[in-house]
Amino acid sequence: MNVQDVNLVGVAKSQEGYTAVFRGNDKRIYFLHVGDRLFDGYLKDIGADFVQIIRETKMKSGQVLTKEITKRLRT
């Protein structure tokens, strides 16, 4: 799924670190860790109430543009 197609619904903490809980546009729940890939990016960081995702856009010239997107839990 694309970065804009997922909504952050929770963050879980364990001894191994954080796990981000996303809901996709297909209404399914996905559990992602740092480094896991989405269709157009990857998960860079997970905090107690946020995630940082790097969105990658490939240009026709072959150049890859990146943009950092932060998604937060509702408070």
PyMOL Python script that loads the backbone (N, CA, C, O; Angstrom):
from pymol import cmd

cmd.read_pdbstr("""\
ATOM      1  N   MET A   1       0.826  -1.180   0.000  1.00  0.00           N
ATOM      2  CA  MET A   1       0.000   0.000   0.000  1.00  0.00           C
ATOM      3  C   MET A   1       0.873   1.248   0.000  1.00  0.00           C
ATOM      4  O   MET A   1       2.023   1.225   0.440  1.00  0.00           O
ATOM      5  N   ASN A   2       0.312   2.310  -0.492  1.00  0.00           N
ATOM      6  CA  ASN A   2       1.007   3.593  -0.504  1.00  0.00           C
ATOM      7  C   ASN A   2       0.982   4.219   0.882  1.00  0.00           C
ATOM      8  O   ASN A   2       0.162   3.864   1.729  1.00  0.00           O
ATOM      9  N   VAL A   3       1.892   5.151   1.095  1.00  0.00           N
ATOM     10  CA  VAL A   3       1.998   5.834   2.384  1.00  0.00           C
ATOM     11  C   VAL A   3       0.681   6.523   2.741  1.00  0.00           C
ATOM     12  O   VAL A   3       0.249   6.454   3.892  1.00  0.00           O
ATOM     13  N   GLN A   4       0.034   7.186   1.782  1.00  0.00           N
ATOM     14  CA  GLN A   4      -1.192   7.902   2.085  1.00  0.00           C
ATOM     15  C   GLN A   4      -2.381   6.970   2.307  1.00  0.00           C
ATOM     16  O   GLN A   4      -3.427   7.425   2.770  1.00  0.00           O
ATOM     17  N   ASP A   5      -2.254   5.687   1.993  1.00  0.00           N
ATOM     18  CA  ASP A   5      -3.354   4.731   2.152  1.00  0.00           C
ATOM     19  C   ASP A   5      -3.427   4.095   3.530  1.00  0.00           C
ATOM     20  O   ASP A   5      -4.369   3.349   3.801  1.00  0.00           O
ATOM     21  N   VAL A   6      -2.469   4.361   4.411  1.00  0.00           N
ATOM     22  CA  VAL A   6      -2.460   3.732   5.736  1.00  0.00           C
ATOM     23  C   VAL A   6      -2.671   4.782   6.824  1.00  0.00           C
ATOM     24  O   VAL A   6      -2.199   5.914   6.713  1.00  0.00           O
ATOM     25  N   ASN A   7      -3.386   4.389   7.874  1.00  0.00           N
ATOM     26  CA  ASN A   7      -3.618   5.254   9.023  1.00  0.00           C
ATOM     27  C   ASN A   7      -3.007   4.602  10.250  1.00  0.00           C
ATOM     28  O   ASN A   7      -3.181   3.405  10.480  1.00  0.00           O
ATOM     29  N   LEU A   8      -2.295   5.389  11.034  1.00  0.00           N
ATOM     30  CA  LEU A   8      -1.714   4.898  12.272  1.00  0.00           C
ATOM     31  C   LEU A   8      -2.815   4.781  13.317  1.00  0.00           C
ATOM     32  O   LEU A   8      -3.491   5.765  13.616  1.00  0.00           O
ATOM     33  N   VAL A   9      -3.001   3.581  13.878  1.00  0.00           N
ATOM     34  CA  VAL A   9      -4.050   3.383  14.886  1.00  0.00           C
ATOM     35  C   VAL A   9      -3.486   3.001  16.244  1.00  0.00           C
ATOM     36  O   VAL A   9      -4.219   2.999  17.233  1.00  0.00           O
ATOM     37  N   GLY A  10      -2.193   2.675  16.316  1.00  0.00           N
ATOM     38  CA  GLY A  10      -1.612   2.339  17.607  1.00  0.00           C
ATOM     39  C   GLY A  10      -0.128   2.071  17.518  1.00  0.00           C
ATOM     40  O   GLY A  10       0.430   1.860  16.441  1.00  0.00           O
ATOM     41  N   VAL A  11       0.500   2.087  18.692  1.00  0.00           N
ATOM     42  CA  VAL A  11       1.919   1.758  18.811  1.00  0.00           C
ATOM     43  C   VAL A  11       2.059   0.839  20.018  1.00  0.00           C
ATOM     44  O   VAL A  11       1.545   1.139  21.095  1.00  0.00           O
ATOM     45  N   ALA A  12       2.754  -0.274  19.837  1.00  0.00           N
ATOM     46  CA  ALA A  12       2.983  -1.223  20.925  1.00  0.00           C
ATOM     47  C   ALA A  12       4.469  -1.269  21.237  1.00  0.00           C
ATOM     48  O   ALA A  12       5.307  -1.219  20.336  1.00  0.00           O
ATOM     49  N   LYS A  13       4.788  -1.367  22.525  1.00  0.00           N
ATOM     50  CA  LYS A  13       6.188  -1.422  22.937  1.00  0.00           C
ATOM     51  C   LYS A  13       6.473  -2.776  23.556  1.00  0.00           C
ATOM     52  O   LYS A  13       5.703  -3.271  24.379  1.00  0.00           O
ATOM     53  N   SER A  14       7.594  -3.373  23.149  1.00  0.00           N
ATOM     54  CA  SER A  14       8.024  -4.642  23.724  1.00  0.00           C
ATOM     55  C   SER A  14       9.512  -4.530  24.033  1.00  0.00           C
ATOM     56  O   SER A  14      10.106  -3.467  23.853  1.00  0.00           O
ATOM     57  N   GLN A  15      10.109  -5.605  24.491  1.00  0.00           N
ATOM     58  CA  GLN A  15      11.543  -5.589  24.786  1.00  0.00           C
ATOM     59  C   GLN A  15      12.373  -5.402  23.524  1.00  0.00           C
ATOM     60  O   GLN A  15      13.481  -4.871  23.593  1.00  0.00           O
ATOM     61  N   GLU A  16      11.862  -5.827  22.377  1.00  0.00           N
ATOM     62  CA  GLU A  16      12.580  -5.684  21.109  1.00  0.00           C
ATOM     63  C   GLU A  16      12.449  -4.291  20.524  1.00  0.00           C
ATOM     64  O   GLU A  16      13.211  -3.940  19.623  1.00  0.00           O
ATOM     65  N   GLY A  17      11.517  -3.489  21.000  1.00  0.00           N
ATOM     66  CA  GLY A  17      11.311  -2.136  20.481  1.00  0.00           C
ATOM     67  C   GLY A  17       9.838  -1.891  20.197  1.00  0.00           C
ATOM     68  O   GLY A  17       8.964  -2.595  20.704  1.00  0.00           O
ATOM     69  N   TYR A  18       9.583  -0.884  19.382  1.00  0.00           N
ATOM     70  CA  TYR A  18       8.216  -0.496  19.056  1.00  0.00           C
ATOM     71  C   TYR A  18       7.700  -1.224  17.819  1.00  0.00           C
ATOM     72  O   TYR A  18       8.461  -1.586  16.921  1.00  0.00           O
ATOM     73  N   THR A  19       6.384  -1.426  17.801  1.00  0.00           N
ATOM     74  CA  THR A  19       5.683  -1.950  16.640  1.00  0.00           C
ATOM     75  C   THR A  19       4.556  -0.987  16.316  1.00  0.00           C
ATOM     76  O   THR A  19       3.762  -0.644  17.192  1.00  0.00           O
ATOM     77  N   ALA A  20       4.476  -0.545  15.064  1.00  0.00           N
ATOM     78  CA  ALA A  20       3.416   0.364  14.637  1.00  0.00           C
ATOM     79  C   ALA A  20       2.234  -0.453  14.120  1.00  0.00           C
ATOM     80  O   ALA A  20       2.410  -1.444  13.412  1.00  0.00           O
ATOM     81  N   VAL A  21       1.034  -0.021  14.486  1.00  0.00           N
ATOM     82  CA  VAL A  21      -0.192  -0.694  14.060  1.00  0.00           C
ATOM     83  C   VAL A  21      -0.909   0.236  13.087  1.00  0.00           C
ATOM     84  O   VAL A  21      -1.316   1.339  13.452  1.00  0.00           O
ATOM     85  N   PHE A  22      -1.060  -0.220  11.845  1.00  0.00           N
ATOM     86  CA  PHE A  22      -1.696   0.568  10.800  1.00  0.00           C
ATOM     87  C   PHE A  22      -2.978  -0.100  10.333  1.00  0.00           C
ATOM     88  O   PHE A  22      -3.124  -1.320  10.415  1.00  0.00           O
ATOM     89  N   ARG A  23      -3.916   0.725   9.836  1.00  0.00           N
ATOM     90  CA  ARG A  23      -5.106   0.214   9.153  1.00  0.00           C
ATOM     91  C   ARG A  23      -4.985   0.654   7.703  1.00  0.00           C
ATOM     92  O   ARG A  23      -4.807   1.838   7.415  1.00  0.00           O
ATOM     93  N   GLY A  24      -5.082  -0.300   6.802  1.00  0.00           N
ATOM     94  CA  GLY A  24      -4.974   0.003   5.375  1.00  0.00           C
ATOM     95  C   GLY A  24      -6.318   0.390   4.797  1.00  0.00           C
ATOM     96  O   GLY A  24      -7.341   0.310   5.477  1.00  0.00           O
ATOM     97  N   ASN A  25      -6.316   0.811   3.535  1.00  0.00           N
ATOM     98  CA  ASN A  25      -7.566   1.175   2.880  1.00  0.00           C
ATOM     99  C   ASN A  25      -8.449  -0.042   2.615  1.00  0.00           C
ATOM    100  O   ASN A  25      -9.609   0.107   2.228  1.00  0.00           O
ATOM    101  N   ASP A  26      -7.912  -1.242   2.818  1.00  0.00           N
ATOM    102  CA  ASP A  26      -8.693  -2.471   2.700  1.00  0.00           C
ATOM    103  C   ASP A  26      -9.312  -2.873   4.042  1.00  0.00           C
ATOM    104  O   ASP A  26      -9.884  -3.956   4.164  1.00  0.00           O
ATOM    105  N   LYS A  27      -9.195  -1.990   5.058  1.00  0.00           N
ATOM    106  CA  LYS A  27      -9.755  -2.164   6.408  1.00  0.00           C
ATOM    107  C   LYS A  27      -9.050  -3.260   7.212  1.00  0.00           C
ATOM    108  O   LYS A  27      -9.547  -3.650   8.268  1.00  0.00           O
ATOM    109  N   ARG A  28      -7.922  -3.758   6.748  1.00  0.00           N
ATOM    110  CA  ARG A  28      -7.140  -4.743   7.495  1.00  0.00           C
ATOM    111  C   ARG A  28      -6.125  -4.038   8.383  1.00  0.00           C
ATOM    112  O   ARG A  28      -5.757  -2.890   8.135  1.00  0.00           O
ATOM    113  N   ILE A  29      -5.678  -4.739   9.420  1.00  0.00           N
ATOM    114  CA  ILE A  29      -4.687  -4.216  10.352  1.00  0.00           C
ATOM    115  C   ILE A  29      -3.322  -4.799   9.990  1.00  0.00           C
ATOM    116  O   ILE A  29      -3.197  -5.989   9.702  1.00  0.00           O
ATOM    117  N   TYR A  30      -2.295  -3.935  10.008  1.00  0.00           N
ATOM    118  CA  TYR A  30      -0.930  -4.337   9.681  1.00  0.00           C
ATOM    119  C   TYR A  30       0.005  -3.929  10.812  1.00  0.00           C
ATOM    120  O   TYR A  30      -0.125  -2.837  11.364  1.00  0.00           O
ATOM    121  N   PHE A  31       0.941  -4.798  11.158  1.00  0.00           N
ATOM    122  CA  PHE A  31       1.932  -4.552  12.198  1.00  0.00           C
ATOM    123  C   PHE A  31       3.289  -4.386  11.517  1.00  0.00           C
ATOM    124  O   PHE A  31       3.780  -5.314  10.873  1.00  0.00           O
ATOM    125  N   LEU A  32       3.892  -3.209  11.657  1.00  0.00           N
ATOM    126  CA  LEU A  32       5.145  -2.919  10.978  1.00  0.00           C
ATOM    127  C   LEU A  32       6.224  -2.518  11.972  1.00  0.00           C
ATOM    128  O   LEU A  32       5.939  -1.947  13.025  1.00  0.00           O
ATOM    129  N   HIS A  33       7.465  -2.826  11.619  1.00  0.00           N
ATOM    130  CA  HIS A  33       8.631  -2.470  12.423  1.00  0.00           C
ATOM    131  C   HIS A  33       9.512  -1.529  11.615  1.00  0.00           C
ATOM    132  O   HIS A  33       9.311  -1.369  10.411  1.00  0.00           O
ATOM    133  N   VAL A  34      10.477  -0.913  12.265  1.00  0.00           N
ATOM    134  CA  VAL A  34      11.412  -0.022  11.579  1.00  0.00           C
ATOM    135  C   VAL A  34      12.093  -0.796  10.448  1.00  0.00           C
ATOM    136  O   VAL A  34      12.573  -1.912  10.648  1.00  0.00           O
ATOM    137  N   GLY A  35      12.129  -0.196   9.268  1.00  0.00           N
ATOM    138  CA  GLY A  35      12.747  -0.823   8.100  1.00  0.00           C
ATOM    139  C   GLY A  35      11.757  -1.540   7.196  1.00  0.00           C
ATOM    140  O   GLY A  35      12.089  -1.840   6.049  1.00  0.00           O
ATOM    141  N   ASP A  36      10.542  -1.827   7.681  1.00  0.00           N
ATOM    142  CA  ASP A  36       9.546  -2.488   6.835  1.00  0.00           C
ATOM    143  C   ASP A  36       9.125  -1.547   5.714  1.00  0.00           C
ATOM    144  O   ASP A  36       9.058  -0.331   5.897  1.00  0.00           O
ATOM    145  N   ARG A  37       8.838  -2.136   4.536  1.00  0.00           N
ATOM    146  CA  ARG A  37       8.537  -1.346   3.341  1.00  0.00           C
ATOM    147  C   ARG A  37       7.048  -1.269   3.074  1.00  0.00           C
ATOM    148  O   ARG A  37       6.292  -2.210   3.313  1.00  0.00           O
ATOM    149  N   LEU A  38       6.663  -0.120   2.573  1.00  0.00           N
ATOM    150  CA  LEU A  38       5.368   0.082   1.952  1.00  0.00           C
ATOM    151  C   LEU A  38       5.633   0.144   0.453  1.00  0.00           C
ATOM    152  O   LEU A  38       6.781   0.021   0.028  1.00  0.00           O
ATOM    153  N   PHE A  39       4.593   0.331  -0.355  1.00  0.00           N
ATOM    154  CA  PHE A  39       4.797   0.343  -1.802  1.00  0.00           C
ATOM    155  C   PHE A  39       5.728   1.476  -2.225  1.00  0.00           C
ATOM    156  O   PHE A  39       6.606   1.284  -3.066  1.00  0.00           O
ATOM    157  N   ASP A  40       5.532   2.658  -1.640  1.00  0.00           N
ATOM    158  CA  ASP A  40       6.313   3.824  -2.068  1.00  0.00           C
ATOM    159  C   ASP A  40       7.177   4.407  -0.951  1.00  0.00           C
ATOM    160  O   ASP A  40       7.437   5.610  -0.934  1.00  0.00           O
ATOM    161  N   GLY A  41       7.621   3.568  -0.023  1.00  0.00           N
ATOM    162  CA  GLY A  41       8.476   4.079   1.043  1.00  0.00           C
ATOM    163  C   GLY A  41       8.780   3.013   2.079  1.00  0.00           C
ATOM    164  O   GLY A  41       8.541   1.823   1.873  1.00  0.00           O
ATOM    165  N   TYR A  42       9.320   3.480   3.209  1.00  0.00           N
ATOM    166  CA  TYR A  42       9.656   2.550   4.291  1.00  0.00           C
ATOM    167  C   TYR A  42       9.522   3.256   5.631  1.00  0.00           C
ATOM    168  O   TYR A  42       9.535   4.485   5.702  1.00  0.00           O
ATOM    169  N   LEU A  43       9.396   2.478   6.680  1.00  0.00           N
ATOM    170  CA  LEU A  43       9.237   2.988   8.037  1.00  0.00           C
ATOM    171  C   LEU A  43      10.609   3.299   8.611  1.00  0.00           C
ATOM    172  O   LEU A  43      11.440   2.403   8.766  1.00  0.00           O
ATOM    173  N   LYS A  44      10.850   4.582   8.932  1.00  0.00           N
ATOM    174  CA  LYS A  44      12.153   5.026   9.412  1.00  0.00           C
ATOM    175  C   LYS A  44      12.265   4.953  10.929  1.00  0.00           C
ATOM    176  O   LYS A  44      13.286   4.506  11.452  1.00  0.00           O
ATOM    177  N   ASP A  45      11.219   5.392  11.649  1.00  0.00           N
ATOM    178  CA  ASP A  45      11.297   5.479  13.102  1.00  0.00           C
ATOM    179  C   ASP A  45       9.912   5.318  13.700  1.00  0.00           C
ATOM    180  O   ASP A  45       8.911   5.689  13.087  1.00  0.00           O
ATOM    181  N   ILE A  46       9.861   4.758  14.913  1.00  0.00           N
ATOM    182  CA  ILE A  46       8.612   4.616  15.654  1.00  0.00           C
ATOM    183  C   ILE A  46       8.847   5.164  17.047  1.00  0.00           C
ATOM    184  O   ILE A  46       9.808   4.787  17.717  1.00  0.00           O
ATOM    185  N   GLY A  47       7.969   6.054  17.482  1.00  0.00           N
ATOM    186  CA  GLY A  47       8.017   6.593  18.835  1.00  0.00           C
ATOM    187  C   GLY A  47       6.781   6.178  19.601  1.00  0.00           C
ATOM    188  O   GLY A  47       5.981   5.380  19.112  1.00  0.00           O
ATOM    189  N   ALA A  48       6.621   6.710  20.793  1.00  0.00           N
ATOM    190  CA  ALA A  48       5.488   6.332  21.641  1.00  0.00           C
ATOM    191  C   ALA A  48       4.144   6.737  21.034  1.00  0.00           C
ATOM    192  O   ALA A  48       3.144   6.053  21.252  1.00  0.00           O
ATOM    193  N   ASP A  49       4.105   7.843  20.274  1.00  0.00           N
ATOM    194  CA  ASP A  49       2.837   8.294  19.697  1.00  0.00           C
ATOM    195  C   ASP A  49       2.968   8.780  18.253  1.00  0.00           C
ATOM    196  O   ASP A  49       2.124   9.541  17.780  1.00  0.00           O
ATOM    197  N   PHE A  50       4.014   8.350  17.550  1.00  0.00           N
ATOM    198  CA  PHE A  50       4.216   8.785  16.166  1.00  0.00           C
ATOM    199  C   PHE A  50       5.043   7.763  15.397  1.00  0.00           C
ATOM    200  O   PHE A  50       5.699   6.900  15.980  1.00  0.00           O
ATOM    201  N   VAL A  51       4.996   7.882  14.080  1.00  0.00           N
ATOM    202  CA  VAL A  51       5.900   7.139  13.193  1.00  0.00           C
ATOM    203  C   VAL A  51       6.436   8.107  12.147  1.00  0.00           C
ATOM    204  O   VAL A  51       5.764   9.068  11.773  1.00  0.00           O
ATOM    205  N   GLN A  52       7.649   7.845  11.680  1.00  0.00           N
ATOM    206  CA  GLN A  52       8.233   8.600  10.586  1.00  0.00           C
ATOM    207  C   GLN A  52       8.412   7.644   9.413  1.00  0.00           C
ATOM    208  O   GLN A  52       9.007   6.573   9.539  1.00  0.00           O
ATOM    209  N   ILE A  53       7.882   8.062   8.276  1.00  0.00           N
ATOM    210  CA  ILE A  53       7.931   7.259   7.058  1.00  0.00           C
ATOM    211  C   ILE A  53       8.679   8.057   6.001  1.00  0.00           C
ATOM    212  O   ILE A  53       8.446   9.255   5.840  1.00  0.00           O
ATOM    213  N   ILE A  54       9.575   7.396   5.283  1.00  0.00           N
ATOM    214  CA  ILE A  54      10.264   8.015   4.154  1.00  0.00           C
ATOM    215  C   ILE A  54       9.521   7.601   2.890  1.00  0.00           C
ATOM    216  O   ILE A  54       9.455   6.420   2.550  1.00  0.00           O
ATOM    217  N   ARG A  55       8.963   8.595   2.199  1.00  0.00           N
ATOM    218  CA  ARG A  55       8.249   8.337   0.953  1.00  0.00           C
ATOM    219  C   ARG A  55       9.212   8.557  -0.206  1.00  0.00           C
ATOM    220  O   ARG A  55       9.862   9.599  -0.290  1.00  0.00           O
ATOM    221  N   GLU A  56       9.303   7.579  -1.093  1.00  0.00           N
ATOM    222  CA  GLU A  56      10.218   7.643  -2.235  1.00  0.00           C
ATOM    223  C   GLU A  56       9.425   7.802  -3.531  1.00  0.00           C
ATOM    224  O   GLU A  56       8.477   7.062  -3.792  1.00  0.00           O
ATOM    225  N   THR A  57       9.833   8.781  -4.335  1.00  0.00           N
ATOM    226  CA  THR A  57       9.213   9.010  -5.633  1.00  0.00           C
ATOM    227  C   THR A  57      10.290   8.853  -6.690  1.00  0.00           C
ATOM    228  O   THR A  57      11.293   9.567  -6.667  1.00  0.00           O
ATOM    229  N   LYS A  58      10.091   7.920  -7.619  1.00  0.00           N
ATOM    230  CA  LYS A  58      11.071   7.692  -8.686  1.00  0.00           C
ATOM    231  C   LYS A  58      10.686   8.506  -9.906  1.00  0.00           C
ATOM    232  O   LYS A  58       9.583   8.378 -10.437  1.00  0.00           O
ATOM    233  N   MET A  59      11.611   9.342 -10.338  1.00  0.00           N
ATOM    234  CA  MET A  59      11.404  10.196 -11.501  1.00  0.00           C
ATOM    235  C   MET A  59      11.741   9.415 -12.774  1.00  0.00           C
ATOM    236  O   MET A  59      12.416   8.387 -12.717  1.00  0.00           O
ATOM    237  N   LYS A  60      11.270   9.905 -13.915  1.00  0.00           N
ATOM    238  CA  LYS A  60      11.572   9.254 -15.191  1.00  0.00           C
ATOM    239  C   LYS A  60      13.063   9.230 -15.473  1.00  0.00           C
ATOM    240  O   LYS A  60      13.552   8.336 -16.163  1.00  0.00           O
ATOM    241  N   SER A  61      13.792  10.209 -14.943  1.00  0.00           N
ATOM    242  CA  SER A  61      15.234  10.275 -15.168  1.00  0.00           C
ATOM    243  C   SER A  61      15.992   9.227 -14.346  1.00  0.00           C
ATOM    244  O   SER A  61      17.195   9.042 -14.531  1.00  0.00           O
ATOM    245  N   GLY A  62      15.291   8.549 -13.445  1.00  0.00           N
ATOM    246  CA  GLY A  62      15.937   7.558 -12.597  1.00  0.00           C
ATOM    247  C   GLY A  62      16.264   8.082 -11.211  1.00  0.00           C
ATOM    248  O   GLY A  62      16.604   7.311 -10.314  1.00  0.00           O
ATOM    249  N   GLN A  63      16.163   9.387 -11.036  1.00  0.00           N
ATOM    250  CA  GLN A  63      16.432  10.007  -9.739  1.00  0.00           C
ATOM    251  C   GLN A  63      15.314   9.652  -8.755  1.00  0.00           C
ATOM    252  O   GLN A  63      14.144   9.575  -9.129  1.00  0.00           O
ATOM    253  N   VAL A  64      15.690   9.439  -7.502  1.00  0.00           N
ATOM    254  CA  VAL A  64      14.719   9.113  -6.455  1.00  0.00           C
ATOM    255  C   VAL A  64      14.633  10.298  -5.500  1.00  0.00           C
ATOM    256  O   VAL A  64      15.624  10.681  -4.879  1.00  0.00           O
ATOM    257  N   LEU A  65      13.437  10.871  -5.391  1.00  0.00           N
ATOM    258  CA  LEU A  65      13.186  11.960  -4.455  1.00  0.00           C
ATOM    259  C   LEU A  65      12.594  11.372  -3.184  1.00  0.00           C
ATOM    260  O   LEU A  65      11.752  10.476  -3.245  1.00  0.00           O
ATOM    261  N   THR A  66      13.031  11.872  -2.030  1.00  0.00           N
ATOM    262  CA  THR A  66      12.506  11.366  -0.766  1.00  0.00           C
ATOM    263  C   THR A  66      11.857  12.492   0.013  1.00  0.00           C
ATOM    264  O   THR A  66      12.263  13.650  -0.087  1.00  0.00           O
ATOM    265  N   LYS A  67      10.835  12.137   0.795  1.00  0.00           N
ATOM    266  CA  LYS A  67      10.137  13.084   1.646  1.00  0.00           C
ATOM    267  C   LYS A  67       9.814  12.381   2.948  1.00  0.00           C
ATOM    268  O   LYS A  67       9.289  11.268   2.945  1.00  0.00           O
ATOM    269  N   GLU A  68      10.125  13.030   4.066  1.00  0.00           N
ATOM    270  CA  GLU A  68       9.840  12.451   5.372  1.00  0.00           C
ATOM    271  C   GLU A  68       8.438  12.863   5.806  1.00  0.00           C
ATOM    272  O   GLU A  68       8.102  14.047   5.819  1.00  0.00           O
ATOM    273  N   ILE A  69       7.626  11.873   6.160  1.00  0.00           N
ATOM    274  CA  ILE A  69       6.247  12.099   6.588  1.00  0.00           C
ATOM    275  C   ILE A  69       6.103  11.569   8.015  1.00  0.00           C
ATOM    276  O   ILE A  69       6.511  10.448   8.318  1.00  0.00           O
ATOM    277  N   THR A  70       5.518  12.391   8.881  1.00  0.00           N
ATOM    278  CA  THR A  70       5.272  11.975  10.265  1.00  0.00           C
ATOM    279  C   THR A  70       3.770  11.782  10.430  1.00  0.00           C
ATOM    280  O   THR A  70       2.978  12.670  10.114  1.00  0.00           O
ATOM    281  N   LYS A  71       3.393  10.613  10.929  1.00  0.00           N
ATOM    282  CA  LYS A  71       1.991  10.337  11.252  1.00  0.00           C
ATOM    283  C   LYS A  71       1.902  10.189  12.757  1.00  0.00           C
ATOM    284  O   LYS A  71       2.716   9.502  13.374  1.00  0.00           O
ATOM    285  N   ARG A  72       0.901  10.842  13.350  1.00  0.00           N
ATOM    286  CA  ARG A  72       0.734  10.824  14.815  1.00  0.00           C
ATOM    287  C   ARG A  72      -0.570  10.169  15.191  1.00  0.00           C
ATOM    288  O   ARG A  72      -1.531  10.146  14.422  1.00  0.00           O
ATOM    289  N   LEU A  73      -0.578   9.631  16.412  1.00  0.00           N
ATOM    290  CA  LEU A  73      -1.824   9.109  16.955  1.00  0.00           C
ATOM    291  C   LEU A  73      -2.702  10.276  17.348  1.00  0.00           C
ATOM    292  O   LEU A  73      -2.204  11.331  17.742  1.00  0.00           O
ATOM    293  N   ARG A  74      -3.988  10.095  17.246  1.00  0.00           N
ATOM    294  CA  ARG A  74      -4.912  11.124  17.728  1.00  0.00           C
ATOM    295  C   ARG A  74      -4.883  11.168  19.237  1.00  0.00           C
ATOM    296  O   ARG A  74      -4.770  10.135  19.898  1.00  0.00           O
ATOM    297  N   THR A  75      -4.984  12.364  19.781  1.00  0.00           N
ATOM    298  CA  THR A  75      -5.006  12.503  21.245  1.00  0.00           C
ATOM    299  C   THR A  75      -6.302  13.091  21.710  1.00  0.00           C
ATOM    300  O   THR A  75      -6.498  13.280  22.911  1.00  0.00           O
TER     301      THR A  75
END
""", "prot")
cmd.dss("prot")
cmd.show_as("cartoon", "prot")
cmd.util.cbc("prot")
cmd.orient("prot")
